[in-house]
Structures are given as C-alpha cells and as structure tokens.
Amino acid sequence: MFGPLIIKSAKSKADKTGSWRIKSKPQFLQKNCIACRMCLLVCPEGCIQGKEKNTYMANYDYCKGCSLCAQVCPKADIVMIEEEGEEKK
C-alpha cells in the first residue's frame, strides 16, 4: 500500500497566497530556535525556510497566517503578530 502522492502545480510559485491572510502572520523571534524543523514540516504552504538554529523564517508572499508553526514550536520562538495595513498586499 502506498501513501498519497502530493504534487504541486507547475504554477504554484506564481500563485502568491499571502494576500489571503486576514489578521496575523508569524514572527520568528530567532532567539531560542533549536532547528527542530517542526514549523517547516507543519506548514501547509511550504513557505518556511531555514537550516540552522535561529535562521528560520516565513515567506509572507505565500504565508496564509494559519498559526500552525507557532502552535507546534517547542520553544515558543514563533509568535503571531497583527498584520499592518500597508505591509499586507
């Protein structure tokens, strides 16, 4: 038995979904990160990048603000912040 095959469309990079955010976005504090990769693994958009401690960040062009990354962070190094007017496009 095989698991599901997940395929992203060829144009997914052009479909910036960040404008779907309603209220908040994650802020990576980059102080207590242990590079566990939980945020990266749980992100439904695959928009979190980083390789070492305190280097992880979200690409806001694709981040929908679901807060899953903040919820799974074992060090509480990700907080959700209010979206600011002009910054949100």
Gaussian input, Z-matrix of N, CA and C with variables (Angstrom, degrees):
# hf/3-21g

backbone

0 1
 N
 C     1     B1
 C     2     B2     1     A1
 N     3     B3     2     A2     1     D1
 C     4     B4     3     A3     2     D2
 C     5     B5     4     A4     3     D3
 N     6     B6     5     A5     4     D4
 C     7     B7     6     A6     5     D5
 C     8     B8     7     A7     6     D6
 N     9     B9     8     A8     7     D7
 C    10    B10     9     A9     8     D8
 C    11    B11    10    A10     9     D9
 N    12    B12    11    A11    10    D10
 C    13    B13    12    A12    11    D11
 C    14    B14    13    A13    12    D12
 N    15    B15    14    A14    13    D13
 C    16    B16    15    A15    14    D14
 C    17    B17    16    A16    15    D15
 N    18    B18    17    A17    16    D16
 C    19    B19    18    A18    17    D17
 C    20    B20    19    A19    18    D18
 N    21    B21    20    A20    19    D19
 C    22    B22    21    A21    20    D20
 C    23    B23    22    A22    21    D21
 N    24    B24    23    A23    22    D22
 C    25    B25    24    A24    23    D23
 C    26    B26    25    A25    24    D24
 N    27    B27    26    A26    25    D25
 C    28    B28    27    A27    26    D26
 C    29    B29    28    A28    27    D27
 N    30    B30    29    A29    28    D28
 C    31    B31    30    A30    29    D29
 C    32    B32    31    A31    30    D30
 N    33    B33    32    A32    31    D31
 C    34    B34    33    A33    32    D32
 C    35    B35    34    A34    33    D33
 N    36    B36    35    A35    34    D34
 C    37    B37    36    A36    35    D35
 C    38    B38    37    A37    36    D36
 N    39    B39    38    A38    37    D37
 C    40    B40    39    A39    38    D38
 C    41    B41    40    A40    39    D39
 N    42    B42    41    A41    40    D40
 C    43    B43    42    A42    41    D41
 C    44    B44    43    A43    42    D42
 N    45    B45    44    A44    43    D43
 C    46    B46    45    A45    44    D44
 C    47    B47    46    A46    45    D45
 N    48    B48    47    A47    46    D46
 C    49    B49    48    A48    47    D47
 C    50    B50    49    A49    48    D48
 N    51    B51    50    A50    49    D49
 C    52    B52    51    A51    50    D50
 C    53    B53    52    A52    51    D51
 N    54    B54    53    A53    52    D52
 C    55    B55    54    A54    53    D53
 C    56    B56    55    A55    54    D54
 N    57    B57    56    A56    55    D55
 C    58    B58    57    A57    56    D56
 C    59    B59    58    A58    57    D57
 N    60    B60    59    A59    58    D58
 C    61    B61    60    A60    59    D59
 C    62    B62    61    A61    60    D60
 N    63    B63    62    A62    61    D61
 C    64    B64    63    A63    62    D62
 C    65    B65    64    A64    63    D63
 N    66    B66    65    A65    64    D64
 C    67    B67    66    A66    65    D65
 C    68    B68    67    A67    66    D66
 N    69    B69    68    A68    67    D67
 C    70    B70    69    A69    68    D68
 C    71    B71    70    A70    69    D69
 N    72    B72    71    A71    70    D70
 C    73    B73    72    A72    71    D71
 C    74    B74    73    A73    72    D72
 N    75    B75    74    A74    73    D73
 C    76    B76    75    A75    74    D74
 C    77    B77    76    A76    75    D75
 N    78    B78    77    A77    76    D76
 C    79    B79    78    A78    77    D77
 C    80    B80    79    A79    78    D78
 N    81    B81    80    A80    79    D79
 C    82    B82    81    A81    80    D80
 C    83    B83    82    A82    81    D81
 N    84    B84    83    A83    82    D82
 C    85    B85    84    A84    83    D83
 C    86    B86    85    A85    84    D84
 N    87    B87    86    A86    85    D85
 C    88    B88    87    A87    86    D86
 C    89    B89    88    A88    87    D87
 N    90    B90    89    A89    88    D88
 C    91    B91    90    A90    89    D89
 C    92    B92    91    A91    90    D90
 N    93    B93    92    A92    91    D91
 C    94    B94    93    A93    92    D92
 C    95    B95    94    A94    93    D93
 N    96    B96    95    A95    94    D94
 C    97    B97    96    A96    95    D95
 C    98    B98    97    A97    96    D96
 N    99    B99    98    A98    97    D97
 C   100   B100    99    A99    98    D98
 C   101   B101   100   A100    99    D99
 N   102   B102   101   A101   100   D100
 C   103   B103   102   A102   101   D101
 C   104   B104   103   A103   102   D102
 N   105   B105   104   A104   103   D103
 C   106   B106   105   A105   104   D104
 C   107   B107   106   A106   105   D105
 N   108   B108   107   A107   106   D106
 C   109   B109   108   A108   107   D107
 C   110   B110   109   A109   108   D108
 N   111   B111   110   A110   109   D109
 C   112   B112   111   A111   110   D110
 C   113   B113   112   A112   111   D111
 N   114   B114   113   A113   112   D112
 C   115   B115   114   A114   113   D113
 C   116   B116   115   A115   114   D114
 N   117   B117   116   A116   115   D115
 C   118   B118   117   A117   116   D116
 C   119   B119   118   A118   117   D117
 N   120   B120   119   A119   118   D118
 C   121   B121   120   A120   119   D119
 C   122   B122   121   A121   120   D120
 N   123   B123   122   A122   121   D121
 C   124   B124   123   A123   122   D122
 C   125   B125   124   A124   123   D123
 N   126   B126   125   A125   124   D124
 C   127   B127   126   A126   125   D125
 C   128   B128   127   A127   126   D126
 N   129   B129   128   A128   127   D127
 C   130   B130   129   A129   128   D128
 C   131   B131   130   A130   129   D129
 N   132   B132   131   A131   130   D130
 C   133   B133   132   A132   131   D131
 C   134   B134   133   A133   132   D132
 N   135   B135   134   A134   133   D133
 C   136   B136   135   A135   134   D134
 C   137   B137   136   A136   135   D135
 N   138   B138   137   A137   136   D136
 C   139   B139   138   A138   137   D137
 C   140   B140   139   A139   138   D138
 N   141   B141   140   A140   139   D139
 C   142   B142   141   A141   140   D140
 C   143   B143   142   A142   141   D141
 N   144   B144   143   A143   142   D142
 C   145   B145   144   A144   143   D143
 C   146   B146   145   A145   144   D144
 N   147   B147   146   A146   145   D145
 C   148   B148   147   A147   146   D146
 C   149   B149   148   A148   147   D147
 N   150   B150   149   A149   148   D148
 C   151   B151   150   A150   149   D149
 C   152   B152   151   A151   150   D150
 N   153   B153   152   A152   151   D151
 C   154   B154   153   A153   152   D152
 C   155   B155   154   A154   153   D153
 N   156   B156   155   A155   154   D154
 C   157   B157   156   A156   155   D155
 C   158   B158   157   A157   156   D156
 N   159   B159   158   A158   157   D157
 C   160   B160   159   A159   158   D158
 C   161   B161   160   A160   159   D159
 N   162   B162   161   A161   160   D160
 C   163   B163   162   A162   161   D161
 C   164   B164   163   A163   162   D162
 N   165   B165   164   A164   163   D163
 C   166   B166   165   A165   164   D164
 C   167   B167   166   A166   165   D165
 N   168   B168   167   A167   166   D166
 C   169   B169   168   A168   167   D167
 C   170   B170   169   A169   168   D168
 N   171   B171   170   A170   169   D169
 C   172   B172   171   A171   170   D170
 C   173   B173   172   A172   171   D171
 N   174   B174   173   A173   172   D172
 C   175   B175   174   A174   173   D173
 C   176   B176   175   A175   174   D174
 N   177   B177   176   A176   175   D175
 C   178   B178   177   A177   176   D176
 C   179   B179   178   A178   177   D177
 N   180   B180   179   A179   178   D178
 C   181   B181   180   A180   179   D179
 C   182   B182   181   A181   180   D180
 N   183   B183   182   A182   181   D181
 C   184   B184   183   A183   182   D182
 C   185   B185   184   A184   183   D183
 N   186   B186   185   A185   184   D184
 C   187   B187   186   A186   185   D185
 C   188   B188   187   A187   186   D186
 N   189   B189   188   A188   187   D187
 C   190   B190   189   A189   188   D188
 C   191   B191   190   A190   189   D189
 N   192   B192   191   A191   190   D190
 C   193   B193   192   A192   191   D191
 C   194   B194   193   A193   192   D192
 N   195   B195   194   A194   193   D193
 C   196   B196   195   A195   194   D194
 C   197   B197   196   A196   195   D195
 N   198   B198   197   A197   196   D196
 C   199   B199   198   A198   197   D197
 C   200   B200   199   A199   198   D198
 N   201   B201   200   A200   199   D199
 C   202   B202   201   A201   200   D200
 C   203   B203   202   A202   201   D201
 N   204   B204   203   A203   202   D202
 C   205   B205   204   A204   203   D203
 C   206   B206   205   A205   204   D204
 N   207   B207   206   A206   205   D205
 C   208   B208   207   A207   206   D206
 C   209   B209   208   A208   207   D207
 N   210   B210   209   A209   208   D208
 C   211   B211   210   A210   209   D209
 C   212   B212   211   A211   210   D210
 N   213   B213   212   A212   211   D211
 C   214   B214   213   A213   212   D212
 C   215   B215   214   A214   213   D213
 N   216   B216   215   A215   214   D214
 C   217   B217   216   A216   215   D215
 C   218   B218   217   A217   216   D216
 N   219   B219   218   A218   217   D217
 C   220   B220   219   A219   218   D218
 C   221   B221   220   A220   219   D219
 N   222   B222   221   A221   220   D220
 C   223   B223   222   A222   221   D221
 C   224   B224   223   A223   222   D222
 N   225   B225   224   A224   223   D223
 C   226   B226   225   A225   224   D224
 C   227   B227   226   A226   225   D225
 N   228   B228   227   A227   226   D226
 C   229   B229   228   A228   227   D227
 C   230   B230   229   A229   228   D228
 N   231   B231   230   A230   229   D229
 C   232   B232   231   A231   230   D230
 C   233   B233   232   A232   231   D231
 N   234   B234   233   A233   232   D232
 C   235   B235   234   A234   233   D233
 C   236   B236   235   A235   234   D234
 N   237   B237   236   A236   235   D235
 C   238   B238   237   A237   236   D236
 C   239   B239   238   A238   237   D237
 N   240   B240   239   A239   238   D238
 C   241   B241   240   A240   239   D239
 C   242   B242   241   A241   240   D240
 N   243   B243   242   A242   241   D241
 C   244   B244   243   A243   242   D242
 C   245   B245   244   A244   243   D243
 N   246   B246   245   A245   244   D244
 C   247   B247   246   A246   245   D245
 C   248   B248   247   A247   246   D246
 N   249   B249   248   A248   247   D247
 C   250   B250   249   A249   248   D248
 C   251   B251   250   A250   249   D249
 N   252   B252   251   A251   250   D250
 C   253   B253   252   A252   251   D251
 C   254   B254   253   A253   252   D252
 N   255   B255   254   A254   253   D253
 C   256   B256   255   A255   254   D254
 C   257   B257   256   A256   255   D255
 N   258   B258   257   A257   256   D256
 C   259   B259   258   A258   257   D257
 C   260   B260   259   A259   258   D258
 N   261   B261   260   A260   259   D259
 C   262   B262   261   A261   260   D260
 C   263   B263   262   A262   261   D261
 N   264   B264   263   A263   262   D262
 C   265   B265   264   A264   263   D263
 C   266   B266   265   A265   264   D264

   B1=1.4473
   B2=1.5250
   B3=1.3070
   B4=1.4550
   B5=1.5285
   B6=1.3285
   B7=1.4613
   B8=1.5177
   B9=1.3170
   B10=1.4648
   B11=1.5204
   B12=1.2988
   B13=1.4577
   B14=1.5172
   B15=1.3176
   B16=1.4637
   B17=1.5185
   B18=1.2983
   B19=1.4600
   B20=1.5204
   B21=1.3189
   B22=1.4571
   B23=1.5207
   B24=1.3097
   B25=1.4598
   B26=1.5171
   B27=1.3028
   B28=1.4576
   B29=1.5176
   B30=1.3065
   B31=1.4623
   B32=1.5244
   B33=1.3245
   B34=1.4603
   B35=1.5228
   B36=1.3173
   B37=1.4617
   B38=1.5197
   B39=1.3131
   B40=1.4559
   B41=1.5232
   B42=1.3173
   B43=1.4634
   B44=1.5184
   B45=1.3129
   B46=1.4641
   B47=1.5293
   B48=1.3151
   B49=1.4638
   B50=1.5245
   B51=1.3022
   B52=1.4548
   B53=1.5186
   B54=1.3176
   B55=1.4626
   B56=1.5235
   B57=1.3178
   B58=1.4656
   B59=1.5205
   B60=1.3442
   B61=1.4668
   B62=1.5146
   B63=1.3168
   B64=1.4561
   B65=1.5227
   B66=1.3175
   B67=1.4647
   B68=1.5135
   B69=1.3100
   B70=1.4602
   B71=1.5150
   B72=1.3212
   B73=1.4643
   B74=1.5202
   B75=1.3298
   B76=1.4594
   B77=1.5297
   B78=1.3081
   B79=1.4640
   B80=1.5222
   B81=1.3046
   B82=1.4573
   B83=1.5200
   B84=1.3263
   B85=1.4566
   B86=1.5274
   B87=1.3147
   B88=1.4702
   B89=1.5320
   B90=1.3387
   B91=1.4619
   B92=1.5248
   B93=1.3289
   B94=1.4641
   B95=1.5249
   B96=1.3095
   B97=1.4670
   B98=1.5305
   B99=1.3315
   B100=1.4725
   B101=1.5347
   B102=1.3188
   B103=1.4634
   B104=1.5270
   B105=1.3249
   B106=1.4682
   B107=1.5329
   B108=1.3229
   B109=1.4615
   B110=1.5250
   B111=1.3198
   B112=1.4547
   B113=1.5302
   B114=1.3163
   B115=1.4676
   B116=1.5224
   B117=1.3038
   B118=1.4556
   B119=1.5268
   B120=1.3080
   B121=1.4668
   B122=1.5157
   B123=1.3268
   B124=1.4605
   B125=1.5304
   B126=1.2984
   B127=1.4632
   B128=1.5296
   B129=1.3438
   B130=1.4610
   B131=1.5248
   B132=1.3286
   B133=1.4593
   B134=1.5277
   B135=1.3160
   B136=1.4652
   B137=1.5148
   B138=1.3305
   B139=1.4625
   B140=1.5263
   B141=1.3195
   B142=1.4624
   B143=1.5262
   B144=1.3144
   B145=1.4566
   B146=1.5234
   B147=1.3041
   B148=1.4569
   B149=1.5104
   B150=1.3108
   B151=1.4577
   B152=1.5140
   B153=1.3084
   B154=1.4617
   B155=1.5200
   B156=1.3197
   B157=1.4564
   B158=1.5206
   B159=1.3028
   B160=1.4616
   B161=1.5267
   B162=1.3192
   B163=1.4641
   B164=1.5248
   B165=1.3159
   B166=1.4626
   B167=1.5241
   B168=1.3332
   B169=1.4560
   B170=1.5212
   B171=1.3174
   B172=1.4626
   B173=1.5213
   B174=1.3178
   B175=1.4511
   B176=1.5294
   B177=1.3245
   B178=1.4545
   B179=1.5283
   B180=1.3135
   B181=1.4619
   B182=1.5284
   B183=1.3324
   B184=1.4627
   B185=1.5275
   B186=1.3152
   B187=1.4657
   B188=1.5268
   B189=1.3313
   B190=1.4564
   B191=1.5194
   B192=1.3208
   B193=1.4589
   B194=1.5165
   B195=1.3128
   B196=1.4728
   B197=1.5232
   B198=1.3004
   B199=1.4691
   B200=1.5263
   B201=1.3165
   B202=1.4635
   B203=1.5224
   B204=1.3227
   B205=1.4658
   B206=1.5257
   B207=1.3225
   B208=1.4677
   B209=1.5241
   B210=1.3138
   B211=1.4564
   B212=1.5270
   B213=1.3279
   B214=1.4648
   B215=1.5225
   B216=1.3212
   B217=1.4655
   B218=1.5324
   B219=1.3406
   B220=1.4619
   B221=1.5284
   B222=1.3030
   B223=1.4621
   B224=1.5267
   B225=1.3258
   B226=1.4701
   B227=1.5273
   B228=1.3229
   B229=1.4545
   B230=1.5339
   B231=1.3218
   B232=1.4604
   B233=1.5203
   B234=1.3157
   B235=1.4601
   B236=1.5279
   B237=1.3023
   B238=1.4561
   B239=1.5244
   B240=1.3334
   B241=1.4634
   B242=1.5246
   B243=1.3204
   B244=1.4564
   B245=1.5321
   B246=1.2944
   B247=1.4599
   B248=1.5281
   B249=1.3138
   B250=1.4611
   B251=1.5192
   B252=1.3199
   B253=1.4545
   B254=1.5106
   B255=1.3029
   B256=1.4643
   B257=1.5126
   B258=1.3483
   B259=1.4629
   B260=1.5269
   B261=1.3340
   B262=1.4692
   B263=1.5165
   B264=1.3074
   B265=1.4768
   B266=1.4808
   A1=108.73
   A2=115.44
   A3=121.60
   A4=109.93
   A5=115.95
   A6=121.37
   A7=109.89
   A8=116.59
   A9=120.12
   A10=110.91
   A11=115.03
   A12=122.05
   A13=107.42
   A14=116.51
   A15=120.26
   A16=108.28
   A17=114.54
   A18=120.27
   A19=108.33
   A20=116.65
   A21=120.22
   A22=107.82
   A23=115.14
   A24=118.48
   A25=109.77
   A26=116.44
   A27=121.54
   A28=111.82
   A29=118.48
   A30=120.83
   A31=113.05
   A32=119.57
   A33=121.34
   A34=112.67
   A35=119.73
   A36=121.18
   A37=111.26
   A38=117.72
   A39=121.04
   A40=111.49
   A41=117.49
   A42=121.89
   A43=110.22
   A44=116.37
   A45=121.29
   A46=108.95
   A47=115.58
   A48=121.42
   A49=112.79
   A50=118.26
   A51=121.68
   A52=113.40
   A53=117.62
   A54=120.68
   A55=111.62
   A56=117.84
   A57=121.79
   A58=111.61
   A59=117.81
   A60=120.17
   A61=109.68
   A62=116.16
   A63=120.65
   A64=111.42
   A65=118.02
   A66=120.07
   A67=115.35
   A68=118.04
   A69=118.62
   A70=113.01
   A71=113.79
   A72=120.97
   A73=108.07
   A74=117.69
   A75=119.67
   A76=111.39
   A77=114.62
   A78=120.17
   A79=106.77
   A80=116.29
   A81=122.22
   A82=107.51
   A83=116.45
   A84=121.36
   A85=112.50
   A86=116.67
   A87=123.28
   A88=111.99
   A89=115.01
   A90=120.46
   A91=111.70
   A92=116.38
   A93=120.66
   A94=113.18
   A95=117.34
   A96=122.23
   A97=110.73
   A98=115.84
   A99=120.99
   A100=111.12
   A101=116.53
   A102=122.93
   A103=112.49
   A104=115.53
   A105=119.88
   A106=111.48
   A107=117.31
   A108=124.56
   A109=114.08
   A110=118.65
   A111=120.61
   A112=110.92
   A113=117.32
   A114=120.57
   A115=110.58
   A116=115.77
   A117=121.65
   A118=110.91
   A119=116.97
   A120=121.29
   A121=113.27
   A122=117.74
   A123=120.88
   A124=112.85
   A125=119.20
   A126=122.36
   A127=110.89
   A128=117.73
   A129=119.87
   A130=113.33
   A131=117.87
   A132=121.09
   A133=113.36
   A134=117.17
   A135=120.01
   A136=112.14
   A137=117.19
   A138=120.16
   A139=113.36
   A140=117.33
   A141=120.55
   A142=109.11
   A143=115.03
   A144=121.02
   A145=109.82
   A146=116.02
   A147=122.45
   A148=109.59
   A149=116.65
   A150=120.19
   A151=113.16
   A152=117.39
   A153=121.47
   A154=109.92
   A155=116.40
   A156=121.06
   A157=110.29
   A158=115.68
   A159=123.30
   A160=114.71
   A161=117.42
   A162=120.40
   A163=112.58
   A164=118.60
   A165=121.16
   A166=111.00
   A167=115.64
   A168=121.90
   A169=109.31
   A170=115.78
   A171=121.60
   A172=109.64
   A173=115.26
   A174=120.98
   A175=106.20
   A176=117.61
   A177=122.18
   A178=113.20
   A179=117.80
   A180=119.63
   A181=111.07
   A182=116.45
   A183=120.90
   A184=113.46
   A185=118.42
   A186=122.86
   A187=110.57
   A188=116.09
   A189=121.29
   A190=112.38
   A191=118.10
   A192=121.33
   A193=113.93
   A194=117.58
   A195=121.28
   A196=112.78
   A197=119.06
   A198=128.12
   A199=114.57
   A200=118.57
   A201=119.94
   A202=111.43
   A203=117.40
   A204=120.90
   A205=110.66
   A206=116.72
   A207=120.98
   A208=110.95
   A209=116.85
   A210=120.79
   A211=112.64
   A212=117.94
   A213=119.78
   A214=113.98
   A215=118.25
   A216=120.40
   A217=110.36
   A218=118.18
   A219=120.71
   A220=113.73
   A221=118.06
   A222=122.43
   A223=112.62
   A224=117.50
   A225=122.45
   A226=111.07
   A227=115.73
   A228=121.63
   A229=111.80
   A230=116.38
   A231=122.28
   A232=107.20
   A233=116.42
   A234=120.82
   A235=108.49
   A236=115.81
   A237=120.67
   A238=107.85
   A239=115.92
   A240=121.02
   A241=109.29
   A242=115.45
   A243=121.12
   A244=110.03
   A245=114.44
   A246=122.42
   A247=107.80
   A248=117.23
   A249=121.00
   A250=109.19
   A251=116.96
   A252=124.49
   A253=116.80
   A254=119.81
   A255=122.67
   A256=112.61
   A257=117.17
   A258=120.55
   A259=110.93
   A260=115.83
   A261=120.34
   A262=108.81
   A263=116.07
   A264=121.11
   A265=110.60
   D1=139.15
   D2=-178.70
   D3=-113.24
   D4=152.05
   D5=176.64
   D6=-79.76
   D7=178.21
   D8=-179.16
   D9=-68.70
   D10=148.89
   D11=177.12
   D12=-98.78
   D13=118.61
   D14=-178.91
   D15=-105.35
   D16=121.25
   D17=-178.05
   D18=-126.05
   D19=129.12
   D20=175.25
   D21=-88.12
   D22=144.01
   D23=179.05
   D24=-66.68
   D25=156.88
   D26=-178.11
   D27=-64.44
   D28=-22.56
   D29=-178.17
   D30=-101.25
   D31=11.02
   D32=-174.88
   D33=-59.62
   D34=-32.04
   D35=178.59
   D36=-68.22
   D37=-26.31
   D38=178.89
   D39=-80.87
   D40=-20.99
   D41=-178.72
   D42=-89.53
   D43=80.74
   D44=-178.83
   D45=-72.92
   D46=113.97
   D47=-174.56
   D48=-96.86
   D49=2.51
   D50=-178.57
   D51=-61.40
   D52=-25.70
   D53=179.55
   D54=-70.01
   D55=-7.55
   D56=178.97
   D57=-79.72
   D58=-13.98
   D59=179.97
   D60=-60.14
   D61=139.68
   D62=-179.09
   D63=-101.37
   D64=-50.21
   D65=-171.95
   D66=-124.91
   D67=-44.01
   D68=-169.48
   D69=-136.94
   D70=164.82
   D71=178.11
   D72=-140.65
   D73=157.97
   D74=-179.24
   D75=-78.35
   D76=140.89
   D77=171.82
   D78=-116.88
   D79=120.46
   D80=179.51
   D81=-87.12
   D82=111.90
   D83=-174.83
   D84=-70.30
   D85=-28.40
   D86=177.54
   D87=55.65
   D88=45.46
   D89=177.31
   D90=-120.09
   D91=-42.08
   D92=-175.05
   D93=-116.69
   D94=10.60
   D95=-176.78
   D96=-60.09
   D97=134.44
   D98=178.49
   D99=-111.17
   D100=9.68
   D101=179.30
   D102=57.81
   D103=42.21
   D104=179.29
   D105=-76.11
   D106=-17.33
   D107=178.05
   D108=71.75
   D109=10.06
   D110=179.84
   D111=-61.66
   D112=-41.20
   D113=179.80
   D114=-61.91
   D115=-43.44
   D116=-179.87
   D117=-64.01
   D118=-40.93
   D119=-177.31
   D120=-71.84
   D121=-32.22
   D122=-175.39
   D123=-89.42
   D124=-15.11
   D125=-176.64
   D126=-65.07
   D127=118.78
   D128=-178.47
   D129=-70.46
   D130=-18.85
   D131=-179.96
   D132=-98.55
   D133=-8.61
   D134=-179.16
   D135=62.30
   D136=34.69
   D137=-174.78
   D138=-102.79
   D139=10.17
   D140=178.96
   D141=-99.90
   D142=133.90
   D143=-178.50
   D144=-129.45
   D145=152.51
   D146=176.72
   D147=158.41
   D148=158.88
   D149=-178.80
   D150=-131.06
   D151=-32.72
   D152=-175.70
   D153=-122.79
   D154=171.74
   D155=176.96
   D156=-52.27
   D157=139.92
   D158=175.88
   D159=59.20
   D160=29.62
   D161=176.81
   D162=-121.56
   D163=-3.13
   D164=-175.46
   D165=-76.07
   D166=141.66
   D167=177.44
   D168=-156.39
   D169=160.63
   D170=-179.88
   D171=-102.80
   D172=145.37
   D173=172.95
   D174=-88.17
   D175=107.73
   D176=-174.34
   D177=-68.69
   D178=-12.66
   D179=175.14
   D180=-65.94
   D181=-24.25
   D182=-176.83
   D183=-117.87
   D184=-17.01
   D185=-177.04
   D186=-67.86
   D187=128.55
   D188=179.70
   D189=-96.18
   D190=-3.60
   D191=178.04
   D192=75.80
   D193=31.85
   D194=-176.32
   D195=-71.86
   D196=-19.37
   D197=178.02
   D198=73.54
   D199=8.74
   D200=178.55
   D201=-60.89
   D202=-38.89
   D203=-179.55
   D204=-60.71
   D205=-43.98
   D206=-179.86
   D207=-66.91
   D208=-35.26
   D209=-178.17
   D210=-69.76
   D211=-33.56
   D212=-176.46
   D213=-93.20
   D214=-8.98
   D215=-177.18
   D216=-65.29
   D217=115.90
   D218=-177.47
   D219=-70.55
   D220=-15.86
   D221=-179.09
   D222=-107.12
   D223=5.50
   D224=-178.26
   D225=51.27
   D226=41.47
   D227=-178.09
   D228=-94.87
   D229=5.53
   D230=176.61
   D231=-125.86
   D232=125.90
   D233=177.50
   D234=-123.29
   D235=152.67
   D236=176.73
   D237=-92.71
   D238=131.10
   D239=-179.98
   D240=-120.11
   D241=154.33
   D242=179.34
   D243=-64.76
   D244=141.22
   D245=176.67
   D246=-72.66
   D247=135.66
   D248=178.80
   D249=-98.04
   D250=144.44
   D251=-173.17
   D252=-44.05
   D253=-68.36
   D254=-173.85
   D255=-74.04
   D256=-26.82
   D257=-178.38
   D258=-66.92
   D259=-31.40
   D260=-179.19
   D261=-83.01
   D262=120.42
   D263=179.55
   D264=-128.79

